[in-house]
C-alpha cells in the first residue's frame, strides 16, 4: 500500500496461513520473505531497515524482536497492545498506532526519529548491564528484608 519494499523474516509457525495470506503477495522484488535469520543476519536486516513493523493482533508479553530492532537503532511501529506501550516511547524510538492507516502515516514520519537516540534508549533500558544491576538491587532488597 505504501509502495515501499517489505522484507519478512522469521519462522513460519502456521504454514497454511502463510500459504494462503502471505505467500501470494511475496514477489521477491517489492515483498521478500527471507526465512529464519541467524543473529548476524537479523542484526543486518534490522539495522538496514527504515522501521520494524510489529503489527500483530495479540497481546505479546515481551517483544524481543522489538528490543532487538531498537538496539540496532531501528524504530518500531506497533499497535498499543501487550507490552508495546512499555517498550515503545512514541515519537522517540517508534510509534504506537491504532490501525493500518496510522501505520502508513507513521512510516512516512519514521525518518524524523533519531536512530542514535533509539539505540541509546534500548541500551539504557535493556542492556545486559542494566539487567544485572536491576537483579542485584532486587536481591539486595530481598536479602535485607529477610
C-alpha angles and dihedrals in degrees: 000000000000097000090235126124118262126202117195117198133175145067118308107233097178109039095182091054091046092049093049104038108022112026095060089064097046107102098159090237110060095014121029131182110204100176125220116355126208117226096271092045090047092051091048092049094047095041091051095047125098088221144341110246106212099175100153126158100223137067104262110200093214127000106217091174088053092055091043090054093048090048088061090049093255115138121227131227112201145152113259093251133125112343096345096100088054094048102038120064100202110238094009108064100002145319134281109216135186101212145358094276090056089047090055090050090049090051088056089054100041093097089063090069120093107239091200090056089048091054093043091052092051091048093048093051106030111026121123089246091055092049092049091050091049092049092048091052090049093049091048090051092049094047094046092051094049 
